[in-house]
Amino acid sequence: MTTGSWNTHLAGCCWATCCSGLPNTAASNSISCAATRITSTALALWTALCCAPSSRTEKGSAVLITTGQILEVLQKVVDPELGHNIVALGMVRDLTVHPGGEVSFTLALTIPTCPMKDHMAFNARQLLTTLPDVSKVEITFGEMTDEERKNAFSMARPIPPKLNAFNKIGRVIAVMSGKGGVGKSSLTALLAVMLVRSGKKVGILDADVTGPSIPKLFGLPAGGLRGSAQGILPAITPLGIRIVSTNLLVPEEDTAVIWRGPLISGTIQQFYNEVLWGKLDVLLVDLPPGTADAAITVIKNLPLSGALLVTSPQQLAALVVRKAVHMLQSLDIPVLGLIENFSYYRDPQTGVIHEIFGPSHAGEIAELTGTPLQLRLAIDPALTGLCDTGQIEQADTTALEPLLALFLPAGTAVSNRN
């Protein structure tokens, strides 16, 4: 067998082995912009050069650049989350060198709305256009199969997080609860609205990765995040609140995010470090209920100034929030206050107070845990309508104003601005 026929035989075997039987289903959600698992950079390069029928130089071209040289340069482009270069990850598809020095290829992504796709494409163009024989670079985006995405996650080697140089964040405050259904996310949103009305620059990091609701409260559409060469651009509400959430990444708001703990933790860190928050007085972190991975990630990796706890009058909620208090105290995170939501309903006609969910346990919790009791909030039917229609920025936040001093540096006077 000649050298040429042997190479042809190898290419055919490799292509049949690597590419047969892969499903072509719609991609499940992911913040990563990675692709299929390749055992090593060397194997990826060999496959691209010898096996992939789409990596080619068009006949008749006088251009001296080769696909091998291009792939060598593209090894310098790294996926920010997985910590591997795009060649080793198998992200480079359909690589072609056209007559006149034009280079084109497809950059394979896990989802079309990947916020870092423009960042990686920008880096690839910048590097390739420095080659003397490259006149133009055309990059299109593709989407991975479920199997390719699964393999990509298994080779994750995240780059250690580093806060974006453009960011100047004042106080970072977590909003958490022991159990779900106590109105924690709506209170986070209301706190942000109150702070903006008082003249503060505010952001919300939605750390409830698998059950995000912040975008819905503000009427923000799914898939609203965009990337740039400098980082991820947050969504901005009409009042100027900057928001990042997994529901701004997925194509539809009801798309499930089915992730395990390590990926959730990595996403939260990426939201804090790589989003272009700019200058903020306060960054609110909306945590999921409980004391699991997300809460631990935020406490261990974000410079928290403290945490606000949200509960309800129900005994079960009161029991579980005590666990959250104990976790914060054991990790030396200041508990800034306790908010008992749905504490009562005031009849608008008679003014009579009805404790629909039972008597308050807020005072008891505060005494047992040493937590300052800050607020008991009434049930507000009007607020429910504003939340459901994405108009929470129109809500009355007067009841929250006693909390304003918690978000100010020590010695700062509370403004009367509305």
C-alpha positions as CSV (number, residue, x, y, z in Angstrom):
1,M,0.0,0.0,0.0
2,T,1.4,3.4,-1.0
3,T,1.8,6.3,1.4
4,G,-1.1,8.1,-0.2
5,S,-3.5,5.2,-0.1
6,W,-2.5,4.4,3.5
7,N,-3.3,8.0,4.5
8,T,-6.6,7.7,2.6
9,H,-7.3,4.4,4.4
10,L,-6.5,6.0,7.8
11,A,-8.7,9.0,7.1
12,G,-11.6,6.9,6.2
13,C,-11.3,4.7,9.3
14,C,-10.9,7.7,11.6
15,W,-13.9,9.5,10.1
16,A,-16.1,6.4,10.3
17,T,-15.0,5.8,13.9
18,C,-15.3,9.4,15.1
19,C,-18.4,10.6,13.4
20,S,-20.8,7.7,12.9
21,G,-23.8,7.4,15.1
22,L,-23.7,10.8,16.8
23,P,-27.2,12.1,17.4
24,N,-28.2,15.4,15.8
25,T,-30.7,16.5,18.4
26,A,-31.3,20.0,19.7
27,A,-28.7,21.2,22.3
28,S,-29.6,21.3,26.0
29,N,-28.7,24.5,27.8
30,S,-25.2,25.5,28.8
31,I,-23.2,28.6,29.5
32,S,-20.1,26.9,28.1
33,C,-19.2,27.4,24.5
34,A,-17.3,24.1,24.1
35,A,-17.5,21.1,21.8
36,T,-16.6,17.5,21.5
37,R,-14.1,15.7,23.6
38,I,-10.7,15.1,21.9
39,T,-8.2,13.1,23.9
40,S,-5.3,15.5,23.3
41,T,-4.3,18.5,21.2
42,A,-2.1,16.3,19.1
43,L,-4.9,13.9,18.2
44,A,-7.2,16.9,17.5
45,L,-4.7,18.3,15.1
46,W,-4.1,15.0,13.4
47,T,-7.8,14.4,13.0
48,A,-8.3,17.9,11.5
49,L,-5.4,17.5,9.1
50,C,-5.8,13.9,8.0
51,C,-9.4,12.9,8.8
52,A,-11.8,15.8,8.5
53,P,-13.0,16.0,4.9
54,S,-14.1,19.6,5.5
55,S,-10.5,20.9,6.4
56,R,-9.1,21.7,3.0
57,T,-7.4,24.2,0.7
58,E,-9.2,24.8,-2.6
59,K,-7.5,23.7,-5.7
60,G,-6.1,26.3,-8.0
61,S,-5.2,28.7,-5.1
62,A,-1.8,30.4,-5.1
63,V,-2.1,30.9,-1.4
64,L,0.8,29.3,0.5
65,I,-1.0,29.1,3.9
66,T,-2.0,25.6,5.0
67,T,-4.8,24.3,7.2
68,G,-2.1,23.0,9.6
69,Q,-0.7,26.5,10.0
70,I,-4.1,27.9,10.7
71,L,-4.9,25.2,13.2
72,E,-1.6,25.9,15.0
73,V,-2.6,29.6,15.3
74,L,-6.1,28.8,16.5
75,Q,-4.7,26.7,19.4
76,K,-4.0,30.1,21.0
77,V,-7.8,30.8,21.2
78,V,-9.1,29.4,24.5
79,D,-12.6,28.6,25.6
80,P,-12.9,30.8,28.8
81,E,-14.9,28.3,30.8
82,L,-13.4,24.9,29.9
83,G,-9.8,26.2,29.8
84,H,-8.9,24.4,26.6
85,N,-8.1,25.8,23.1
86,I,-10.8,25.6,20.5
87,V,-8.8,23.1,18.3
88,A,-8.3,20.6,21.1
89,L,-12.0,20.9,21.9
90,G,-13.0,20.1,18.4
91,M,-14.8,23.5,17.9
92,V,-13.2,24.2,14.6
93,R,-15.3,22.7,11.7
94,D,-15.4,23.1,7.9
95,L,-12.0,24.8,7.8
96,T,-11.3,26.0,4.2
97,V,-8.6,28.1,2.6
98,H,-10.1,29.9,-0.5
99,P,-8.3,31.5,-3.4
100,G,-6.9,34.9,-2.5
101,G,-6.2,34.0,1.1
102,E,-9.7,34.0,2.5
103,V,-10.1,31.5,5.4
104,S,-13.5,30.3,6.6
105,F,-14.6,27.9,9.3
106,T,-17.5,27.1,11.6
107,L,-17.1,27.6,15.3
108,A,-19.1,24.9,17.0
109,L,-21.1,26.1,20.1
110,T,-23.2,24.3,22.7
111,I,-26.1,26.7,22.2
112,P,-26.6,29.5,19.6
113,T,-27.0,32.1,22.4
114,C,-23.6,31.5,23.9
115,P,-22.5,34.8,25.4
116,M,-18.8,34.2,24.7
117,K,-19.1,33.3,21.0
118,D,-18.2,36.8,19.8
119,H,-15.3,36.9,22.2
120,M,-13.8,33.7,20.8
121,A,-14.5,34.7,17.2
122,F,-12.9,38.1,17.7
123,N,-9.7,36.5,19.1
124,A,-9.6,34.0,16.2
125,R,-9.9,36.8,13.6
126,Q,-7.3,38.9,15.4
127,L,-4.7,36.1,15.4
128,L,-5.4,34.8,11.8
129,T,-5.2,38.2,10.2
130,T,-1.7,38.6,11.4
131,L,-0.6,35.8,9.0
132,P,0.9,37.3,5.8
133,D,-1.1,35.0,3.4
134,V,-4.5,35.5,5.1
135,S,-6.6,38.3,3.5
136,K,-10.0,37.7,5.2
137,V,-11.5,35.5,7.9
138,E,-15.1,34.3,7.8
139,I,-16.5,32.6,10.8
140,T,-20.0,31.1,11.1
141,F,-21.5,29.5,14.3
142,G,-22.8,26.0,14.6
143,E,-24.3,24.0,17.4
144,M,-23.2,20.8,19.2
145,T,-25.0,17.6,19.6
146,D,-26.0,16.4,23.0
147,E,-23.3,13.7,22.9
148,E,-20.6,16.3,22.0
149,R,-21.7,18.6,24.7
150,K,-21.6,15.8,27.3
151,N,-18.1,15.0,26.3
152,A,-17.0,18.6,26.4
153,F,-18.2,19.0,30.0
154,S,-16.3,15.9,31.1
155,M,-13.0,17.6,30.1
156,A,-13.7,20.9,31.8
157,R,-10.6,22.5,33.2
158,P,-11.8,26.0,34.2
159,I,-9.4,28.9,34.2
160,P,-9.1,30.4,37.7
161,P,-11.5,33.3,38.0
162,K,-10.3,36.8,37.8
163,L,-12.5,39.9,38.3
164,N,-12.9,41.8,35.1
165,A,-10.7,44.9,35.2
166,F,-13.6,47.1,34.1
167,N,-15.6,46.4,37.3
168,K,-15.7,48.4,40.5
169,I,-18.2,46.8,42.8
170,G,-19.0,48.3,46.2
171,R,-21.0,46.0,48.5
172,V,-21.9,42.4,47.6
173,I,-24.9,41.3,49.5
174,A,-26.6,37.8,49.3
175,V,-30.3,37.4,49.7
176,M,-31.1,33.8,50.8
177,S,-33.8,31.7,52.4
178,G,-34.0,28.3,54.0
179,K,-36.8,27.1,51.8
180,G,-38.5,28.1,48.6
181,G,-41.7,29.9,48.1
182,V,-41.1,32.7,50.6
183,G,-40.8,35.5,48.0
184,K,-37.0,35.8,48.1
185,S,-36.5,36.7,44.4
186,S,-39.3,39.2,44.4
187,L,-37.7,40.8,47.5
188,T,-34.3,40.9,45.8
189,A,-35.9,42.7,42.8
190,L,-37.7,45.1,45.1
191,L,-34.5,45.9,47.0
192,A,-32.8,46.7,43.7
193,V,-35.6,49.0,42.7
194,M,-35.5,50.8,46.1
195,L,-31.8,51.3,45.9
196,V,-31.9,52.6,42.3
197,R,-34.6,55.1,43.4
198,S,-32.3,56.2,46.2
199,G,-29.6,57.1,43.6
200,K,-27.5,53.9,43.8
201,K,-26.0,51.9,40.9
202,V,-27.3,48.3,41.3
203,G,-26.8,44.9,39.8
204,I,-28.5,41.6,40.4
205,L,-26.6,38.3,40.0
206,D,-29.2,35.6,39.7
207,A,-27.4,32.6,41.4
208,D,-30.5,30.5,41.3
209,V,-29.0,28.8,38.2
210,T,-31.5,26.0,37.7
211,G,-34.6,27.9,38.8
212,P,-34.1,31.6,37.8
213,S,-36.9,34.0,38.1
214,I,-35.3,37.5,38.2
215,P,-35.6,38.1,34.4
216,K,-39.4,37.3,34.5
217,L,-39.9,39.9,37.3
218,F,-38.3,42.6,35.2
219,G,-39.9,41.5,31.8
220,L,-36.5,40.6,30.3
221,P,-36.7,38.1,27.4
222,A,-34.8,34.8,27.2
223,G,-31.5,34.9,25.3
224,G,-30.9,38.5,26.1
225,L,-27.2,38.2,27.1
226,R,-24.5,39.2,24.7
227,G,-20.7,38.9,24.8
228,S,-17.9,41.2,23.8
229,A,-14.1,41.1,23.6
230,Q,-14.0,42.4,27.1
231,G,-16.6,40.1,28.7
232,I,-20.3,39.3,29.1
233,L,-22.7,42.2,28.8
234,P,-25.5,42.2,31.4
235,A,-29.1,43.0,30.6
236,I,-30.2,46.4,31.7
237,T,-33.7,47.3,32.9
238,P,-35.4,50.6,32.2
239,L,-34.3,51.9,35.6
240,G,-30.7,50.9,34.9
241,I,-30.5,47.7,37.0
242,R,-27.9,45.4,35.5
243,I,-28.9,41.7,35.5
244,V,-27.3,38.4,34.7
245,S,-29.1,35.1,34.8
246,T,-29.1,31.7,33.1
247,N,-32.6,32.5,31.8
248,L,-31.0,35.3,29.8
249,L,-28.9,32.6,28.1
250,V,-31.4,30.0,27.1
251,P,-33.5,30.3,23.9
252,E,-36.9,29.9,25.7
253,E,-37.7,31.0,29.3
254,D,-39.2,27.6,30.1
255,T,-36.1,25.7,28.9
256,A,-34.8,23.4,31.7
257,V,-31.2,23.9,32.9
258,I,-30.1,20.4,34.0
259,W,-26.7,20.9,35.6
260,R,-24.8,19.3,38.4
261,G,-23.1,21.1,41.2
262,P,-19.6,21.8,39.7
263,L,-21.1,23.4,36.6
264,I,-23.5,25.5,38.7
265,S,-20.6,26.7,40.9
266,G,-18.5,27.6,37.8
267,T,-21.4,29.5,36.3
268,I,-21.9,31.6,39.4
269,Q,-18.2,32.5,39.5
270,Q,-18.2,33.3,35.8
271,F,-21.2,35.6,36.3
272,Y,-19.3,37.5,39.0
273,N,-15.9,37.6,37.4
274,E,-16.6,37.9,33.7
275,V,-19.7,40.0,33.4
276,L,-19.1,43.7,32.7
277,W,-20.8,45.1,35.7
278,G,-18.9,48.3,35.5
279,K,-19.2,50.6,38.6
280,L,-21.8,49.4,41.1
281,D,-22.6,50.6,44.6
282,V,-24.4,47.3,45.4
283,L,-24.5,43.9,43.8
284,L,-27.4,41.7,45.1
285,V,-26.9,38.0,44.8
286,D,-30.2,36.1,44.6
287,L,-29.4,32.6,46.0
288,P,-31.5,29.5,45.5
289,P,-33.2,28.1,48.7
290,G,-31.1,26.1,51.1
291,T,-27.4,25.7,52.0
292,A,-26.1,23.6,49.1
293,D,-23.6,24.2,46.3
294,A,-24.7,27.6,45.1
295,A,-24.7,29.1,48.6
296,I,-21.3,27.7,49.4
297,T,-19.9,28.9,46.1
298,V,-21.1,32.5,46.8
299,I,-19.9,32.5,50.4
300,K,-16.4,31.0,49.5
301,N,-15.7,32.9,46.3
302,L,-17.5,36.3,46.4
303,P,-16.4,39.1,48.7
304,L,-19.7,39.2,50.6
305,S,-20.4,42.2,52.9
306,G,-23.2,40.2,54.5
307,A,-26.5,38.4,53.8
308,L,-30.2,39.1,54.2
309,L,-32.5,36.2,55.1
310,V,-36.0,35.9,53.9
311,T,-38.6,33.7,55.7
312,S,-42.4,33.5,56.2
313,P,-44.6,32.9,59.3
314,Q,-44.9,29.2,58.6
315,Q,-43.1,27.0,61.2
316,L,-41.4,25.0,58.5
317,A,-39.9,28.1,56.9
318,A,-38.8,29.3,60.3
319,L,-37.1,26.0,61.1
320,V,-35.1,25.9,57.8
321,V,-34.1,29.5,57.9
322,R,-32.4,28.9,61.3
323,K,-30.1,26.4,59.4
324,A,-29.2,29.1,57.0
325,V,-28.4,31.5,59.9
326,H,-26.1,28.9,61.5
327,M,-24.3,28.2,58.2
328,L,-23.6,31.9,57.8
329,Q,-22.4,32.3,61.3
330,S,-20.1,29.3,61.1
331,L,-18.5,30.9,58.0
332,D,-18.2,34.3,59.6
333,I,-20.6,36.0,57.1
334,P,-22.6,38.8,58.8
335,V,-26.3,38.3,58.9
336,L,-27.6,41.8,58.2
337,G,-31.2,41.2,58.9
338,L,-34.3,39.0,58.7
339,I,-37.3,39.8,56.5
340,E,-40.5,37.9,57.3
341,N,-42.5,38.0,54.0
342,F,-46.3,37.3,53.8
343,S,-46.4,38.2,57.5
344,Y,-50.0,39.4,57.5
345,Y,-52.8,40.8,55.3
346,R,-54.4,44.1,56.1
347,D,-58.0,44.4,55.0
348,P,-58.1,47.6,52.9
349,Q,-61.7,48.3,54.0
350,T,-61.5,47.8,57.8
351,G,-57.7,47.9,58.5
352,V,-58.0,44.6,60.4
353,I,-54.8,42.5,60.2
354,H,-55.2,38.8,59.4
355,E,-52.2,36.4,60.0
356,I,-53.1,34.1,57.1
357,F,-50.0,31.9,57.4
358,G,-50.1,31.8,61.2
359,P,-48.4,33.9,63.9
360,S,-45.0,35.5,63.3
361,H,-41.9,33.6,64.3
362,A,-39.5,36.4,63.2
363,G,-38.9,37.7,66.7
364,E,-38.3,34.2,68.0
365,I,-35.7,33.5,65.2
366,A,-34.0,36.8,65.8
367,E,-33.7,36.1,69.5
368,L,-32.4,32.5,69.1
369,T,-29.8,33.4,66.5
370,G,-28.9,36.9,67.4
371,T,-30.1,38.2,64.1
372,P,-31.4,41.7,64.0
373,L,-35.1,41.7,63.1
374,Q,-35.6,44.2,60.3
375,L,-39.0,43.9,58.7
376,R,-42.3,42.1,58.6
377,L,-43.9,42.6,55.2
378,A,-47.6,42.4,54.4
379,I,-49.2,40.4,51.6
380,D,-49.6,42.8,48.7
381,P,-52.0,41.5,45.9
382,A,-50.9,44.4,43.7
383,L,-47.3,43.3,43.8
384,T,-48.3,39.9,42.6
385,G,-49.7,41.4,39.4
386,L,-46.6,43.5,38.8
387,C,-44.4,40.4,39.2
388,D,-46.4,38.3,36.8
389,T,-46.4,41.0,34.1
390,G,-42.7,41.9,34.5
391,Q,-43.4,45.3,35.8
392,I,-41.8,45.1,39.2
393,E,-40.0,48.4,38.7
394,Q,-43.4,50.1,39.1
395,A,-43.9,48.7,42.6
396,D,-44.2,50.7,45.8
397,T,-41.0,50.1,47.8
398,T,-41.8,52.4,50.8
399,A,-42.0,49.4,53.1
400,L,-38.4,48.4,52.4
401,E,-36.9,51.8,53.2
402,P,-35.9,50.9,56.7
403,L,-33.4,48.5,55.1
404,L,-31.6,51.3,53.1
405,A,-29.0,51.9,55.7
406,L,-27.8,48.3,55.4
407,F,-26.5,49.0,51.9
408,L,-24.5,52.1,52.7
409,P,-20.9,52.4,53.9
410,A,-20.6,53.1,57.6
411,G,-21.2,56.7,58.5
412,T,-23.2,57.5,55.4
413,A,-26.4,59.4,55.8
414,V,-29.6,58.0,54.3
415,S,-30.8,60.1,51.4
416,N,-34.4,61.3,51.2
417,R,-34.4,61.0,47.4
418,N,-37.3,59.2,45.9
